[in-house]
Amino acid sequence: MSVVPSEKEKGPAKRVNLALQGGGAHGAFTWGVLDRLLEHPRIEIEGISGTSAGAMNAAVLAAGLSDDGNEGARARLDDLWRQVSDMDRFSPIQRTFWEWFNGGYSLDYSPGLAYMETLSRTFSPYQVNPFNFNPLRGVLEDLIDFDTVRHASRVKLFISATNVSTGRARIFENRDMSPDVLMASSCLPQMFQAVEIDGEHYWDGGYMGNPSLFPLIYGADSRDVILVQINPLNRAGVPKSARDIQNRINEISFNASLMHEMRAIHFVTRLIHSGQLDAGDYKSMLMHMIEAEHLLEGFGASSKLNADWDFLRTLRDIGRETAETWLVANFEKLGVESTVDLREQFL
């Protein structure tokens, strides 16, 4: 159900860009954030940079907007996550009965996860999955009219993938969109074969841009960038189990490129404000962040593989509530000032 615009919400639209992180099933938090933003009558989305699950959300959002406007985008995102959950029913990686009984969403004690982790240390996806089957491809082909996204999208798309040979990020734009691009952006090398596009092979974009911010700086007019953060920057305590150590290594590495870009934005902004750089030659960005780190951290890293519908709805609801709180506090600041302290968060 749509929210009826209040008097405060009436007025000129504010154009924003979105930066959507990857993070497996935790991308359902981003779904909730987008669902609330799409209800707002004064928010207009100009560009989206997305990686992995963020790329899926971005492409489905763009397709829905192009076909049926904001309500169509909301419905399409709902369809995406429902179909992801339907696929999960056949996954060998499931919560234990004890976890389910206690209302938890972690997969730490899942026999299926333990087996897959052991298997991936010994065999590559080229051996385990020689035909490179990925059921997500069919879901995306069903939900997205890629020809529309390539030629008539209302939104500028920037999807990140990592070139296996060069180690560099490649940014795919609207004209490049295809199922292969989205598969490449979400290709975890322990689980799937590298995706070949134009003779080059790609892995998950999170290694070099989770998500990439520079396309929004140079490829969009709006100065406002709203980062939807789902990978914890901070995690209390020192991980001691092998799984927790590996999970924290992954979080740090998948946030590294974002940290570098945020530092660069802070540096340039500071030079512009001090008069050392000409504001006419450089773009001063207004940065914002919607996150619920304290809540998502509590679910545990293994829950990123849990696509149970109850969990996805929980994440969606947290995303909606977090976005609502952020809008109440920060909407009027869009186009005026940054609402995240880059020095405190990223330096």
C-alpha positions in Angstrom: 0.0 0.0 0.0 1.3 3.4 -0.9 1.8 6.1 1.7 -0.5 9.2 1.2 1.7 12.2 0.7 1.7 14.6 3.6 1.8 18.4 3.2 5.5 18.3 4.1 6.1 15.8 1.3 4.5 18.1 -1.4 6.9 20.2 -3.4 9.6 19.9 -6.0 11.2 16.5 -6.5 14.7 15.9 -5.2 17.0 13.9 -7.6 19.3 11.5 -5.9 21.7 8.7 -6.8 21.8 5.3 -5.1 24.8 3.2 -4.2 23.8 -0.4 -3.4 26.1 -2.8 -1.7 26.2 -6.5 -2.3 25.7 -8.9 0.6 23.7 -12.0 -0.4 20.3 -12.3 1.3 21.0 -9.2 3.3 20.2 -7.4 0.0 16.6 -7.8 1.2 17.4 -5.0 3.7 18.1 -2.8 0.6 14.8 -4.0 -0.9 13.0 -2.5 2.1 14.9 0.7 1.9 14.1 1.0 -1.8 10.4 0.2 -1.2 10.1 3.1 1.2 12.1 5.5 -1.0 9.8 4.7 -3.9 6.8 5.6 -1.9 8.1 9.1 -1.3 6.5 11.5 -3.8 9.4 13.9 -3.9 12.3 11.5 -4.5 13.4 11.0 -8.0 16.2 8.4 -8.7 18.7 9.5 -11.4 21.4 6.9 -11.2 22.2 3.6 -9.4 25.5 2.0 -8.8 25.2 -1.6 -7.7 27.2 -4.7 -7.0 26.2 -8.3 -6.6 22.8 -8.3 -4.7 22.9 -4.6 -5.1 23.2 -5.0 -8.9 20.1 -7.3 -8.8 18.1 -4.8 -6.9 19.3 -2.0 -9.2 18.5 -3.7 -12.5 15.1 -4.9 -11.3 14.3 -1.4 -10.0 15.3 0.2 -13.3 13.2 -2.3 -15.2 10.2 -1.7 -13.0 10.5 2.1 -13.2 10.7 2.0 -17.0 7.7 -0.3 -17.4 5.3 0.8 -14.7 6.7 3.7 -12.6 7.3 3.6 -8.9 4.5 1.2 -8.1 5.8 -1.2 -10.8 9.3 -1.0 -9.4 8.0 -1.9 -5.9 6.0 -4.8 -7.3 9.0 -6.0 -9.3 11.3 -5.9 -6.3 8.8 -7.9 -4.3 8.7 -10.5 -7.1 12.5 -10.7 -7.2 12.8 -11.6 -3.5 9.8 -13.9 -3.5 11.4 -15.9 -6.3 14.8 -15.9 -4.6 13.0 -17.4 -1.6 11.2 -20.0 -3.7 14.6 -21.2 -5.0 16.0 -21.4 -1.5 13.5 -24.1 -0.6 15.6 -26.6 -2.7 18.9 -25.5 -1.3 20.8 -28.0 0.9 21.9 -25.1 3.1 19.1 -24.6 5.6 18.7 -23.6 9.2 18.8 -26.4 11.8 15.5 -27.2 13.6 17.0 -25.7 16.8 17.8 -22.4 15.1 14.4 -22.4 13.5 12.6 -23.2 16.8 14.4 -20.4 18.6 13.7 -17.9 15.9 17.3 -17.4 14.7 18.4 -17.0 11.1 22.1 -18.0 11.4 23.3 -21.0 9.3 26.4 -21.5 11.4 25.3 -25.1 12.4 23.8 -26.1 9.1 25.2 -29.4 7.9 24.7 -28.3 4.3 26.8 -25.2 4.8 29.6 -27.2 6.5 29.6 -29.7 3.6 29.6 -26.9 1.0 32.5 -25.1 2.7 34.5 -28.3 2.9 33.8 -29.1 -0.7 34.8 -25.6 -1.9 38.2 -25.9 -0.3 39.0 -29.1 -2.3 37.1 -28.7 -5.6 36.5 -25.7 -7.8 33.1 -24.8 -9.3 34.5 -26.1 -12.6 34.5 -29.6 -11.1 31.4 -29.4 -8.9 29.2 -27.5 -11.3 30.6 -28.2 -14.8 27.5 -26.9 -16.6 27.6 -23.7 -14.5 24.0 -23.9 -13.6 22.7 -20.8 -11.7 18.9 -20.7 -11.2 19.1 -16.9 -10.5 19.7 -16.4 -14.2 16.2 -17.6 -15.1 14.6 -15.3 -12.4 16.4 -12.2 -13.8 15.4 -13.1 -17.4 11.8 -13.4 -16.2 11.7 -10.1 -14.3 13.8 -7.8 -16.5 13.2 -6.6 -20.1 16.9 -6.1 -20.8 16.2 -4.4 -24.1 14.1 -1.7 -22.3 16.9 -1.3 -19.7 19.5 -0.9 -22.5 17.5 1.7 -24.6 14.7 3.3 -22.6 15.5 3.1 -18.9 14.5 6.0 -16.7 17.5 5.3 -14.5 21.3 5.3 -15.3 22.7 2.0 -14.3 26.3 1.3 -13.3 27.1 -2.3 -12.4 30.5 -3.4 -11.1 32.3 -6.6 -11.9 36.0 -7.6 -11.3 38.1 -8.5 -14.3 39.8 -11.8 -13.3 42.9 -11.2 -15.5 43.6 -7.5 -14.6 42.1 -7.3 -11.2 40.4 -4.0 -12.2 36.8 -3.1 -11.9 34.7 -2.8 -15.0 31.6 -0.7 -14.9 28.8 -1.9 -17.1 26.2 0.8 -18.1 22.7 0.6 -19.5 23.8 -0.1 -23.0 25.7 -3.2 -21.7 23.0 -4.8 -19.6 22.4 -8.5 -20.0 21.9 -11.5 -17.7 25.6 -12.1 -18.0 26.5 -8.7 -16.6 24.4 -9.4 -13.5 25.8 -12.9 -13.2 29.3 -11.5 -13.4 28.6 -8.9 -10.7 27.5 -11.6 -8.3 30.0 -14.3 -9.3 31.6 -15.6 -6.1 34.6 -17.6 -7.5 34.3 -20.4 -4.9 30.7 -21.1 -6.0 30.5 -20.2 -9.7 32.6 -20.2 -12.8 33.9 -16.9 -14.0 31.5 -15.2 -16.4 32.8 -14.4 -19.9 31.8 -11.1 -21.5 33.4 -9.8 -24.7 36.3 -12.3 -24.3 37.1 -11.3 -20.7 36.3 -13.2 -17.6 34.7 -11.6 -14.5 34.1 -12.3 -10.8 32.0 -10.6 -8.1 32.3 -6.8 -8.4 32.6 -6.5 -4.6 36.3 -7.2 -4.8 37.0 -3.8 -6.5 33.8 -1.8 -5.9 31.1 -2.5 -3.4 29.7 -0.4 -4.9 31.7 1.9 -7.1 31.0 5.5 -6.4 33.0 7.3 -9.2 30.4 6.5 -12.0 27.8 8.5 -10.0 30.2 11.4 -9.7 31.1 11.6 -13.4 28.0 10.0 -15.0 25.1 11.6 -13.1 24.1 15.3 -12.6 22.8 15.0 -9.0 25.3 15.7 -6.3 23.4 13.5 -3.7 24.5 9.9 -3.3 22.6 7.7 -0.8 24.7 4.7 0.1 22.7 1.7 1.3 25.2 -0.1 3.6 24.8 -3.7 4.4 28.3 -5.0 5.0 29.4 -4.0 8.5 32.3 -1.5 8.7 32.7 -2.2 12.4 32.3 -5.6 14.1 32.9 -5.8 17.9 35.4 -8.3 19.2 38.1 -10.4 17.6 36.9 -13.4 15.5 38.5 -16.6 16.8 36.8 -19.5 14.9 38.0 -20.3 11.4 34.6 -19.4 9.9 34.4 -16.0 11.8 38.0 -15.1 10.8 37.2 -15.8 7.1 33.9 -13.9 7.3 35.6 -10.8 8.8 38.4 -11.0 6.1 35.6 -11.0 3.5 33.9 -8.0 5.1 37.1 -6.0 5.2 38.1 -6.8 1.7 34.6 -6.1 0.3 34.6 -2.7 2.0 38.1 -1.7 1.1 37.4 -0.1 -2.2 34.4 1.8 -0.8 36.7 3.1 2.0 39.2 4.4 -0.5 36.5 6.2 -2.6 34.9 7.8 0.5 38.3 9.0 1.6 38.9 10.5 -1.9 35.5 12.2 -1.9 36.3 13.7 1.6 39.7 14.9 0.4 38.3 16.6 -2.7 35.4 18.1 -0.8 37.7 19.5 1.9 40.0 21.1 -0.8 36.9 22.7 -2.5 35.6 24.1 0.7 39.0 25.5 1.6 39.3 27.2 -1.8 42.3 25.1 -2.9 40.3 23.5 -5.7 38.0 25.4 -8.1 34.4 24.3 -7.5 33.8 24.9 -11.2 36.2 22.2 -12.2 35.5 19.7 -9.4 32.2 18.3 -8.2 31.4 18.6 -4.4 29.4 15.5 -3.5 26.7 15.4 -0.9 27.0 12.0 0.8 24.3 10.1 2.7 24.1 6.7 4.2 21.2 4.4 5.2 22.4 1.6 7.4 21.4 -0.7 10.3 24.8 -2.1 11.1 23.9 -2.8 14.7 21.0 -5.0 13.6 22.5 -6.7 10.5 25.6 -7.6 12.4 23.5 -9.5 14.9 22.3 -11.9 12.3 25.8 -13.3 11.6 27.6 -13.5 8.3 26.3 -17.0 7.5 22.8 -15.6 7.3 23.7 -13.9 4.0 23.1 -17.4 2.6 19.6 -17.7 4.2 16.9 -16.8 1.8 14.0 -18.1 3.9 11.0 -16.0 3.2 10.5 -15.2 6.9 14.0 -13.9 7.1 13.8 -11.9 3.9 10.6 -10.2 5.1 12.3 -9.4 8.4 15.1 -7.7 6.6 12.7 -5.9 4.3 10.8 -4.5 7.3 14.0 -3.4 9.0 15.0 -1.7 5.7 11.7 0.1 5.5 11.8 1.3 9.1 15.4 2.4 8.8 14.6 4.4 5.6 11.6 6.0 7.3 13.7 7.1 10.2 16.4 8.4 7.8 13.8 10.3 5.7 12.3 12.0 8.7 15.7 13.2 9.9 17.4 14.0 6.6 15.0 14.5 3.7 15.2 18.3 3.8 19.0 18.2 3.8 19.0 16.5 0.3 20.5 18.9 -2.2 21.8 21.1 0.7 24.4 19.2 2.7 25.9 15.8 3.5 24.3 13.8 6.3 27.1 11.4 6.9 30.4 12.4 8.5 33.0 10.9 6.2 35.8 11.6 8.6 34.1 9.7 11.4 32.9 6.8 9.3 35.6 6.2 6.8 38.9 7.9 7.9 
